[in-house]
Amino acid sequence: MAEHGITVRDVARLEVARVGRVEETDDRVMPFRLLDDQGVEIAAVTEFLHHMLADDASAVSLRSYAYELLSWHRFLRAVEVPWHLAGRTEARDFALWLKTSKKPLRQRRPDAPAPGSVNPITGKATSGANYAARTRRHARAVIRSFYEYHREMHGRPLVNPFPKARGVDEHLNAHHNPMRPFRRPSRRAVYQPKEPKPAPRSIPDQAFSELFAALDCNRDRALVAFNMSTGARASELLGVCQGLVVPEEQVISVVRKGSRALQRLPASTDAFVWLRLYQQETRDLVPKGPKEAVWWTLRRPFRPLTYDATRMVFNKANTALGANWTLHDLRHSAATWVPQLTGVLVHDRGDWCWSAAWDMVGQAESPGNTNRTWLVL
């Protein structure tokens, strides 16, 4: 096997061809599959994705895992090692290759900022030319779970190329208290990049006012207002149909990204005012009904608004301000509104799940109570 040799690969000179692809299907049982350079389906990956789907993984997760495994199989093809014979050497070289290689070039605007540059208004850096540490950590986790599945199911390969961290208790968070943060392993696993410290992503009040003023239509103002007052993801709000909006109760229901559960979220009065203004503008122009979408494009033919279109609208406002805020920054910024709306103090750790906040709203103490409830999200 390759790991018994004494030759060290020159990863810097390694040419990894962008062959193979992830194909989306119309099959609900297998929405994505991985094809090799000959267009042949990779059965081992298909079986693993089938297992994930049975384990209640979403289609978005399957797509993400398929693309990570595509990168792994492209690398193995470049080093001429079959996937079932990959060992620690291949894991080491793959980690080094991801760390040192540049991301594929894509078409950029002439006025686009240089990769890795810091925006003077927001203080946020743009995506760098190399793969981020979080991307590399995710790739390692996906490949490790792929091999663990085949080891447990078929007994082969005998050794996982990406071993778990030494001395880590598998039941570390078995009885986790949801009101406290998860405990982290004391040691990193082999070839696992260091986790970067999360940077604050909340938009300051003045900056948000300027951003909101840069929006040029009531639809966008309503969407951003719902983002800020509910803390829901942009993709969750875009999936809302008209029957899930209840203005008289000031709540809007969204389908959660992970659990796919329907959840009612309180929203601000301003959000419903902007929504009503938008609905008056589109009266008799877009379909009406409880199953119809809430958000539509402004140009004919009218179509339900997509995430990419929303991101482009948001970037238009960013361009006018010279900023680089993102839609997800609104989700983090909403954490600063919770104490004002509910009396619940939110400890923003950067990577948090907002849905727990509104689950706890009914349990929050009244403002006059000296006891305070902390939500670690």
C-alpha positions in Angstrom: 0.0 0.0 0.0 1.0 3.6 -0.6 1.6 4.4 3.1 4.4 1.8 3.4 6.6 3.6 0.9 9.3 6.1 1.7 8.5 8.5 -1.1 7.0 11.9 -0.1 4.7 13.3 -2.7 5.3 16.7 -4.0 1.9 18.1 -3.3 2.7 21.5 -4.7 3.3 20.0 -8.2 0.3 17.6 -8.0 -2.2 18.2 -10.8 -5.7 17.3 -9.6 -8.0 17.3 -12.7 -11.5 18.6 -12.2 -13.2 15.5 -13.6 -16.3 13.8 -12.4 -19.4 15.5 -11.2 -22.3 15.6 -8.8 -25.5 14.9 -10.6 -28.9 15.9 -9.3 -31.7 13.4 -10.0 -35.5 13.5 -9.8 -35.4 10.5 -7.5 -36.7 11.3 -4.0 -34.8 8.3 -2.6 -31.5 9.4 -4.0 -31.6 13.1 -5.0 -27.8 13.3 -5.8 -25.2 10.9 -7.0 -21.5 11.1 -7.7 -20.1 10.2 -11.2 -16.5 9.5 -12.0 -14.5 10.8 -15.0 -16.1 8.2 -17.2 -19.6 9.1 -16.2 -20.0 6.0 -14.1 -21.8 6.2 -10.8 -19.5 5.5 -7.8 -21.5 2.8 -5.9 -19.7 3.3 -2.6 -20.7 6.9 -2.4 -24.3 6.2 -3.5 -24.6 3.7 -0.7 -23.3 6.1 1.8 -25.6 8.9 0.7 -28.5 6.4 0.8 -27.5 5.7 4.4 -27.5 9.4 5.2 -30.9 10.0 3.7 -32.3 7.1 5.8 -30.7 8.7 8.8 -32.9 11.8 8.2 -30.3 13.9 6.4 -31.7 16.7 4.2 -31.1 17.0 0.5 -28.9 20.0 1.1 -26.6 17.9 3.4 -26.5 15.1 0.8 -25.4 17.6 -1.9 -22.7 19.1 0.4 -21.3 15.6 1.3 -21.3 14.6 -2.4 -19.2 17.5 -3.4 -16.7 16.9 -0.5 -16.4 13.3 -1.6 -16.0 14.4 -5.2 -12.9 16.4 -4.2 -11.5 13.4 -2.3 -12.0 11.1 -5.3 -10.4 13.6 -7.7 -7.4 13.7 -5.4 -7.2 9.9 -5.2 -7.4 9.7 -9.0 -4.4 12.1 -9.2 -2.3 10.0 -6.9 -3.5 6.8 -8.5 -4.8 5.2 -5.3 -8.3 3.4 -5.1 -10.5 4.7 -2.4 -10.6 1.5 -0.5 -6.7 1.4 -0.4 -6.2 5.0 0.8 -4.3 5.2 4.0 -2.8 7.8 6.4 -0.4 9.0 3.7 -3.2 9.9 1.4 -5.0 11.6 4.3 -1.9 13.7 5.1 -1.3 14.7 1.5 -5.0 15.5 0.9 -5.0 17.8 4.0 -1.8 19.5 2.8 -3.1 19.8 -0.7 -6.3 21.5 0.5 -4.3 23.8 2.7 -1.9 25.0 0.0 -3.9 24.9 -3.3 -5.9 27.8 -4.6 -9.6 27.7 -5.1 -10.8 27.4 -8.7 -10.9 30.8 -10.5 -14.3 32.2 -11.2 -15.4 35.2 -13.2 -15.3 38.3 -11.1 -16.5 41.9 -11.6 -13.7 44.3 -12.6 -14.4 46.3 -9.4 -14.5 43.3 -7.1 -12.2 43.5 -4.1 -9.1 41.4 -4.0 -9.4 38.0 -2.3 -8.7 38.2 1.4 -8.9 42.0 1.5 -10.7 43.8 4.4 -13.6 46.0 3.8 -13.0 49.4 5.4 -16.7 49.9 6.4 -17.6 46.5 7.8 -14.1 45.4 8.9 -14.9 42.0 7.4 -12.5 40.2 5.1 -13.6 38.8 1.8 -13.1 35.1 1.0 -9.4 34.3 0.5 -7.8 32.6 -2.5 -7.2 29.4 -0.5 -9.7 27.1 1.2 -10.8 28.3 4.6 -10.1 26.3 7.7 -13.8 25.6 8.2 -14.0 24.2 4.6 -11.1 21.9 5.3 -12.5 20.8 8.6 -15.8 19.9 6.9 -14.1 18.0 4.2 -12.2 15.9 6.8 -15.4 15.2 8.7 -17.3 14.1 5.6 -14.5 11.7 4.4 -14.0 10.2 7.9 -17.8 9.5 8.2 -17.7 7.9 4.7 -15.0 5.5 5.7 -16.5 4.8 9.2 -19.8 3.8 7.5 -18.0 1.3 5.2 -15.9 -0.1 8.1 -19.0 -0.7 10.2 -21.2 -2.0 7.4 -18.7 -4.1 5.4 -15.6 -4.4 7.6 -13.5 -2.8 4.9 -11.3 -0.8 4.8 -9.8 -2.0 8.1 -8.4 1.5 9.0 -9.9 4.9 8.6 -7.5 7.2 6.8 -8.7 10.0 9.1 -8.6 8.7 12.7 -10.5 10.3 15.6 -8.7 12.3 18.2 -6.8 10.3 20.8 -8.3 10.3 24.3 -11.7 11.7 23.2 -14.7 10.4 25.1 -17.3 9.4 22.6 -20.0 10.2 25.2 -18.6 13.7 25.8 -22.0 15.4 25.2 -24.3 12.5 25.8 -26.2 14.3 28.5 -25.8 17.8 27.2 -27.6 20.6 29.0 -29.2 22.7 26.2 -28.7 25.8 28.4 -25.0 25.4 28.3 -22.4 25.3 25.4 -21.2 22.0 24.1 -18.0 20.7 25.6 -15.2 20.5 23.1 -12.5 17.7 22.9 -9.3 18.6 24.6 -7.2 17.5 21.5 -7.6 17.9 17.8 -7.7 14.9 15.6 -4.9 14.2 13.1 -4.9 16.4 10.1 -7.8 18.4 11.5 -7.3 22.2 10.9 -7.5 24.4 13.9 -10.9 25.9 14.4 -10.8 29.7 13.8 -12.1 31.9 16.5 -15.6 33.3 15.5 -15.6 37.0 14.8 -18.6 39.2 15.7 -20.9 39.4 12.7 -23.6 41.7 14.1 -24.4 44.8 12.0 -24.2 48.0 14.1 -27.4 50.0 14.4 -26.2 52.9 12.4 -24.8 50.6 9.6 -28.1 48.7 9.5 -30.1 52.0 9.2 -27.9 53.0 6.2 -28.3 49.5 4.7 -32.1 49.6 5.1 -32.2 53.0 3.5 -30.3 51.7 0.5 -33.1 49.2 -0.2 -35.2 50.6 -3.1 -38.4 48.6 -2.9 -41.0 47.6 -0.2 -40.5 43.9 -0.9 -36.8 44.1 0.1 -37.6 46.2 3.1 -40.2 43.7 4.3 -37.8 40.8 3.8 -35.0 42.4 5.7 -37.4 43.5 8.5 -38.6 39.9 8.9 -34.9 38.7 8.9 -34.1 41.1 11.7 -37.2 40.6 13.8 -37.4 36.8 13.6 -33.8 35.7 13.2 -34.9 33.1 10.6 -32.6 32.2 7.7 -33.2 33.9 4.4 -33.8 30.6 2.8 -36.5 29.8 5.4 -38.3 33.1 4.8 -38.2 32.7 1.1 -40.0 29.4 1.4 -42.9 30.9 3.3 -46.3 30.7 1.6 -49.1 33.1 2.1 -51.1 30.9 4.3 -48.3 30.9 6.9 -48.4 34.6 7.5 -50.8 35.7 10.3 -50.7 39.5 10.6 -53.5 39.6 13.3 -51.2 37.5 15.6 -48.0 39.1 14.3 -46.4 35.7 13.6 -45.0 34.0 10.6 -44.4 30.3 10.2 -41.2 28.9 8.6 -40.0 25.4 7.8 -36.7 24.9 9.7 -33.6 24.1 7.6 -32.4 21.1 9.8 -35.4 19.5 11.4 -37.9 20.5 8.6 -40.3 21.3 11.4 -42.9 24.1 11.0 -42.2 26.8 13.6 -44.2 30.0 14.4 -42.0 33.0 14.9 -43.1 36.4 16.3 -42.2 39.3 14.0 -42.1 43.1 14.4 -45.0 45.4 13.5 -42.8 47.2 11.0 -42.2 44.0 9.1 -45.9 43.4 8.6 -46.4 47.1 7.6 -43.7 46.8 4.9 -45.2 43.4 3.8 -48.7 45.0 3.5 -47.3 47.8 1.4 -45.6 45.3 -0.9 -48.8 43.2 -1.2 -50.7 46.4 -2.2 -48.1 47.0 -5.0 -48.5 43.5 -6.3 -52.2 43.3 -6.0 -53.7 41.5 -9.1 -50.2 40.9 -10.4 -49.1 37.7 -8.6 -51.1 34.6 -7.7 -53.0 34.7 -4.5 -53.8 31.7 -2.3 -52.6 30.0 0.9 -50.2 27.7 -1.0 -48.7 30.5 -3.1 -45.4 32.1 -2.4 -45.1 35.4 -0.5 -42.1 36.8 -2.3 -42.0 37.3 -6.0 -39.7 38.8 -8.6 -40.4 42.4 -9.6 -40.1 41.9 -13.3 -42.3 39.9 -15.6 -42.8 37.0 -15.9 -43.4 37.0 -12.1 -41.6 34.1 -10.5 -41.1 33.1 -6.8 -38.0 34.9 -5.4 -34.9 32.6 -5.1 -32.0 32.9 -2.7 -29.6 33.9 -5.4 -31.8 36.7 -6.5 -32.2 37.9 -2.9 -28.4 37.8 -2.5 -28.0 39.9 -5.6 -30.5 42.5 -4.3 -28.6 42.6 -1.0 -25.3 43.0 -2.8 -26.8 45.9 -4.8 -27.4 47.8 -1.5 -23.9 46.8 -0.4 -22.3 48.2 -3.5 -24.1 51.6 -3.0 -22.6 51.7 0.5 -19.2 50.1 -0.3 -19.9 47.4 2.3 -19.9 43.6 2.3 -22.6 42.6 4.7 -24.3 39.3 4.1 -27.8 37.9 4.5 -26.5 35.7 7.3 -25.2 38.7 9.2 -28.9 39.7 9.7 -29.4 36.5 11.5 -26.6 37.3 13.9 -27.7 40.9 14.2 -31.1 39.7 15.3 -29.5 38.4 18.5 -29.1 42.0 19.7 -32.9 42.5 19.4 -33.9 39.6 21.7 -33.3 41.4 25.0 -35.5 44.3 23.8 -38.3 42.1 22.5 -38.4 39.3 25.1 -36.2 40.2 28.1 -34.1 37.1 27.3 -30.3 37.7 27.1 -28.6 35.9 24.3 -25.0 35.0 24.4 -23.9 35.2 20.8 -21.2 32.6 20.2 -21.0 33.1 16.5 -22.2 29.6 15.5 -25.6 29.4 17.0 -29.1 28.1 16.4 -31.7 30.7 16.6 -34.7 28.4 16.8 -34.0 27.7 20.5 -34.5 31.4 21.3 -38.1 31.6 20.3 -38.7 28.2 21.9 -37.7 29.8 25.2 -39.6 33.1 24.8 -42.5 31.8 26.7 -40.2 30.8 29.6 -38.5 34.1 29.9 -38.9 36.1 33.1 -40.8 39.3 33.1 -38.7 42.5 32.8 -39.3 43.3 36.5 -37.8 40.0 37.7 -34.2 40.1 38.9 -33.6 36.6 37.6 -32.3 36.5 34.1 -32.4 33.7 31.5 -29.3 33.2 29.4 -29.7 31.4 26.0 -26.5 29.9 24.8 -27.2 29.6 21.1 
